[in-house]
């Protein structure tokens, strides 16, 4: 009888561990997400713009990061440089052509742990109707229950550099730099069940 009890207890512990190790699906929070990109303007300054986020889903498995994935949609309507005329120019056909291509998207193809809280996130970035592979250097800032929302939450920062000419947006290169530095910070939480407070 005691052996049976131990067997049941071991099974319950094993089941709990398995459940803990499963990938968790999070929704990215647009209110706590910045997708910033910056460039050199004739070498004199380094302007920055924020694309923000309209929708994003993160599947994260801390035990087995290879099972993780991320998919986001970035609305060009929200592009913000804090300079209205520059916002307008960047949305025109010689840059984003936002009327024709109203969103940019990123969909991961591989997530690799590289030690500590660092990850390489490879994926396909689509901008201006062109899709190219990119790799994000991501850092897990924190994972745990959010003190205000009371749900499981994760926070990441990530960086990468892309060439805008690869996406058919080479206007004014090299005076306006081809290299675009991208810096992302985001929070993502497990969605509350319908009706939960």
C-alpha positions as semicolon CSV with decimal commas, in nm:
position;residue;x (nm);y (nm);z (nm)
1;X;0,000;0,000;0,000
2;X;0,284;0,237;0,090
3;X;0,455;0,161;-0,242
4;X;0,132;0,247;-0,424
5;X;0,111;0,577;-0,235
6;X;0,469;0,662;-0,334
7;X;0,393;0,571;-0,693
8;X;0,085;0,799;-0,699
9;X;0,282;1,080;-0,532
10;X;0,565;1,042;-0,785
11;X;0,312;1,051;-1,067
12;X;0,154;1,370;-0,933
13;X;0,494;1,538;-0,894
14;X;0,589;1,428;-1,247
15;X;0,260;1,561;-1,385
16;X;0,309;1,892;-1,207
17;X;0,662;1,924;-1,342
18;X;0,545;1,840;-1,695
19;X;0,268;2,100;-1,672
20;X;0,518;2,359;-1,549
21;X;0,752;2,287;-1,837
22;X;0,490;2,332;-2,108
23;X;0,513;2,641;-2,332
24;X;0,303;2,935;-2,209
25;X;0,116;3,164;-2,450
26;X;0,130;3,538;-2,376
27;X;-0,026;3,842;-2,541
28;X;0,212;4,134;-2,592
29;X;0,097;4,455;-2,424
30;X;0,090;4,750;-2,669
31;X;0,090;4,991;-2,374
32;X;0,426;4,858;-2,257
33;X;0,590;4,791;-2,592
34;X;0,822;5,019;-2,788
35;X;0,968;4,925;-3,125
36;X;1,229;5,195;-3,180
37;X;1,441;5,237;-3,490
38;X;1,718;5,491;-3,543
39;X;1,945;5,602;-3,827
40;X;2,223;5,847;-3,903
41;X;2,120;6,173;-4,073
42;X;2,423;6,293;-4,273
43;X;2,635;6,201;-3,970
44;X;2,500;6,501;-3,778
45;X;2,225;6,337;-3,575
46;X;2,065;6,000;-3,501
47;X;1,686;6,042;-3,513
48;X;1,460;5,777;-3,358
49;X;1,108;5,667;-3,442
50;X;0,865;5,440;-3,257
51;X;0,644;5,197;-3,448
52;X;0,454;5,066;-3,148
53;X;0,250;4,747;-3,169
54;X;-0,100;4,654;-3,277
55;X;-0,094;4,283;-3,199
56;X;0,155;4,026;-3,079
57;X;0,166;3,672;-2,943
58;X;0,458;3,516;-2,758
59;X;0,488;3,147;-2,679
60;X;0,765;3,105;-2,422
61;X;0,904;2,785;-2,271
62;X;1,168;2,866;-2,010
63;X;1,267;2,497;-1,978
64;X;1,296;2,441;-2,353
65;X;1,339;2,775;-2,535
66;X;1,347;2,598;-2,874
67;X;0,969;2,551;-2,833
68;X;0,923;2,928;-2,804
69;X;0,797;3,161;-3,078
70;X;0,683;3,517;-3,135
71;X;0,465;3,686;-3,395
72;X;0,392;4,060;-3,408
73;X;0,217;4,317;-3,626
74;X;0,343;4,676;-3,630
75;X;0,107;4,944;-3,766
76;X;0,272;5,218;-3,972
77;X;-0,019;5,447;-3,886
78;X;0,134;5,470;-3,537
79;X;0,484;5,566;-3,659
80;X;0,602;5,852;-3,438
81;X;0,923;6,054;-3,467
82;X;0,782;6,350;-3,267
83;X;0,817;6,553;-3,589
84;X;0,489;6,555;-3,783
85;X;0,646;6,639;-4,122
86;X;0,902;6,360;-4,083
87;X;0,627;6,114;-3,990
88;X;0,445;6,212;-4,307
89;X;0,759;6,180;-4,522
90;X;0,851;5,835;-4,385
91;X;0,505;5,706;-4,478
92;X;0,545;5,816;-4,842
93;X;0,643;5,583;-5,133
94;X;1,019;5,656;-5,116
95;X;1,023;5,502;-4,768
96;X;0,750;5,284;-4,611
97;X;0,473;5,354;-4,866
98;X;0,227;5,310;-4,580
99;X;-0,086;5,345;-4,793
100;X;0,017;5,036;-4,991
101;X;0,190;4,849;-4,706
102;X;0,014;4,956;-4,384
103;X;0,192;4,713;-4,149
104;X;0,527;4,556;-4,081
105;X;0,537;4,203;-3,936
106;X;0,783;3,972;-3,764
107;X;0,738;3,596;-3,730
108;X;1,005;3,389;-3,558
109;X;1,147;3,074;-3,713
110;X;1,387;2,968;-3,435
111;X;1,460;3,058;-3,073
112;X;1,793;2,959;-2,921
113;X;1,915;3,007;-2,563
114;X;2,271;3,140;-2,557
115;X;2,336;3,144;-2,183
116;X;2,192;3,318;-1,882
117;X;1,884;3,515;-1,978
118;X;1,998;3,571;-2,339
119;X;1,839;3,435;-2,656
120;X;1,885;3,450;-3,033
121;X;1,548;3,487;-3,204
122;X;1,566;3,424;-3,579
123;X;1,268;3,515;-3,792
124;X;1,119;3,675;-4,099
125;X;1,072;4,051;-4,102
126;X;0,831;4,187;-4,363
127;X;0,848;4,559;-4,442
128;X;0,742;4,742;-4,759
129;X;0,617;4,413;-4,904
130;X;0,962;4,250;-4,874
131;X;1,044;3,962;-4,638
132;X;1,401;3,908;-4,513
133;X;1,552;3,695;-4,236
134;X;1,674;3,880;-3,927
135;X;1,811;3,773;-3,588
136;X;1,713;3,952;-3,268
137;X;1,946;3,950;-2,967
138;X;1,691;3,916;-2,686
139;X;1,723;3,946;-2,309
140;X;1,466;3,816;-2,062
141;X;1,427;4,100;-1,812
142;X;1,187;3,929;-1,573
143;X;0,937;3,646;-1,550
144;X;0,673;3,619;-1,276
145;X;0,329;3,723;-1,159
146;X;0,262;4,089;-1,237
147;X;0,194;4,269;-0,905
148;X;-0,094;4,475;-1,047
149;X;-0,254;4,247;-1,307
150;X;-0,203;3,928;-1,100
151;X;-0,121;3,719;-1,407
152;X;0,197;3,550;-1,528
153;X;0,404;3,809;-1,718
154;X;0,737;3,820;-1,897
155;X;0,941;4,118;-2,014
156;X;1,204;4,124;-2,287
157;X;1,442;4,368;-2,454
158;X;1,579;4,292;-2,801
159;X;1,807;4,455;-3,057
160;X;1,906;4,404;-3,419
161;X;2,036;4,599;-3,718
162;X;1,892;4,579;-4,070
163;X;1,970;4,743;-4,403
164;X;1,669;4,937;-4,526
165;X;1,783;4,900;-4,888
166;X;1,723;4,524;-4,848
167;X;1,354;4,613;-4,813
168;X;1,341;4,842;-5,116
169;X;1,377;5,161;-4,914
170;X;1,718;5,289;-5,021
171;X;1,632;5,657;-5,071
172;X;1,916;5,898;-4,982
173;X;2,171;5,625;-4,898
174;X;2,448;5,678;-4,790
175;X;2,380;6,031;-4,661
176;X;2,090;5,891;-4,462
177;X;2,230;5,564;-4,331
178;X;2,136;5,230;-4,482
179;X;2,186;5,061;-4,145
180;X;1,883;5,091;-3,921
181;X;1,928;5,005;-3,554
182;X;1,620;4,850;-3,394
183;X;1,560;4,836;-3,019
184;X;1,255;4,670;-2,867
185;X;1,120;4,654;-2,514
186;X;0,802;4,466;-2,435
187;X;0,587;4,308;-2,168
188;X;0,358;4,014;-2,233
189;X;0,100;3,854;-2,005
190;X;-0,114;3,542;-1,999
191;X;-0,463;3,657;-2,103
192;X;-0,718;3,649;-1,821
193;X;-1,004;3,405;-1,858
194;X;-1,330;3,565;-1,980
195;X;-1,502;3,736;-1,691
196;X;-1,192;3,733;-1,465
197;X;-1,121;4,052;-1,274
